Amino acid sequence: MEKPAESTSRRFAEILHPGVVRIERELSWSADGWEHVVVVVTDVPLDPADPGHDPTELHAIAESVSRDLKRKGQGFSRLTIRNRV
């Protein structure tokens, strides 16, 4: 059984995907007002020069998280994927 992603919020605790380490929310100000940004932290390399880089896996992570949040009725303006620091 997959381990749920770590999260600073219980709302994200049920999102399962093997490449997701943690999910967070941020607020970002732009000329159009506030944006609610979902930040997905992954252990999948983002650098295309890295031999472990897998764009298909990154796309699957974005789709999975986006679908799960929409299914739960949690809106967001933008989704960002970052590597764990």
N, C-alpha and C positions, 0 to 999 in steps of 0.2 A: 504494500500500500504506500502511495506517495505521501510525503510529509507536506502539510500545508505550508505555504510561504510565510516567513516571519513577517510581522506587520506591527506598525505602531497603532493600528486600529483593528478592532475585532471584526469590522465589516469586511476586511480583506482576508481574514484568516481562513476562509473556506475556498479560496481560489487555489486550485492545484495545477501545477505545470512543472515538469522536472527542471526547466531552466530558470524558474523564478526563485530568487533568493528572498526578496522582500518587495512590498508594494507600499508606496507612500503617496500622500497628496501634498501639493504645493499650490499656492496662489501666486499668480503672475499678473502684473499690471501692464496694460498696453493702451494705445490710443482709443481702443474700443471698450475699455473697462477691464474688470477683473476676469481672468481666465482660471478655471479650475483644472489643474494639471495633475494627471495620474503619472507617477514615476515608478517604472518597473525596474528593479535592480536585478541583474542577471549575472550568471557566471559564464555565459556564452560570449566569447570574444567578439567585440564590435569592430575591431580593426580588420579590414579585408586582407591585409598582409599576414595576419596570424593564421597558421595552419588549421586551427580549430574553429575559425570563422565559418558560420553556417547561416547564410541569409534565409534559407527556408525555415530553419529553427527559430530565428528571430521573428520572422513573419508569423509563425505559428504562435509564439508567445504573445505578440501584440493582438492577434485575432482572439486567442483564448481569453485573455484578460478583458479585452473590450467586450466580448460576448457575455462573459460572466457578470461584469458590472452592469451592462444594459439589462440583462435578465433580472438582476436584483433591483432595478430601478434607480441605480446610482449614476447620475449624469456627470459628465466631464467635458471640458472644452478641447483638451489635447492629451495625448499619451506620449510619454517620453521613455526611452529605454536607455539605461546607463549600466556600466559595469560596477561591480562592488569595488570599493576602495580598500 
